[in-house]
Every structure is written in C-alpha cells, then in structure tokens.
Amino acid sequence: MGVQIVQITYKLEGSREEYVKENQPYAQPIADVPGLRWKVWTINEEGGEAGGVYLFEDQAFVQAFLDGEIITEMKADPSLSIQTFDVIEELTTTTRGPIN
C-alpha cells in the first residue's frame, strides 16, 4: 500500500476565530508528526463541523498517529469521526492531487 488519507471531523463549538485560536498550539505538533506529508484544516461554520484531511506516507505512520497522544486527546470528544482511506495514486496524479 502507498500513501494514506485520514479524514477527521468533529462538532464545531464557537466561531471560526475561536477555532483558529484554540487550535494554533496544535498546528506545529501536528506538522511534526512522523510520516505526515500535509494536513488541510477544514471548517463548515454553517454546518457546525470542523476537522482536517491528512496525507501520510503509509499505513504504519497512520497507525502510529492514530495510537498517539494527539488522537488520544481528541477521543474525549464524542462527536469525533476518524476515517482512513487508501489513495488511488494512478488516478490522483492524473487529477494533480498533491501526493508526490
């Protein structure tokens, strides 16, 4: 298996500004996660949801992340949803997905 996507969503409490302020301390620790190529932070204020999409080098790095301190802390939120996906590299490269 190649690169992997992790999609995390949870209920948004408060405004976009509050979300950014509350999560600023987590940005660098997430950036430093081994095997993480990138994370896109997402928010849907109208729908009351926030989260992110993460691209990892492979499944081993995904599992280490899911077993790690950041996710352990997030699991206290009952609205947390975590999904993992294989990336179809041959199609993604055609549509210019940033996986290389």
Buried (B, 14 or more C-beta within 10 A) or exposed (E): EEBBBBBBBBBBEEEEEEBEEEBEEEEEEBEEBEBBBEBEBEBEEEEEBBBBBBBBBEBEBBBEBBEEEBBEEBEEEEEBEBEBEEBEEEEBEEEEBEBE
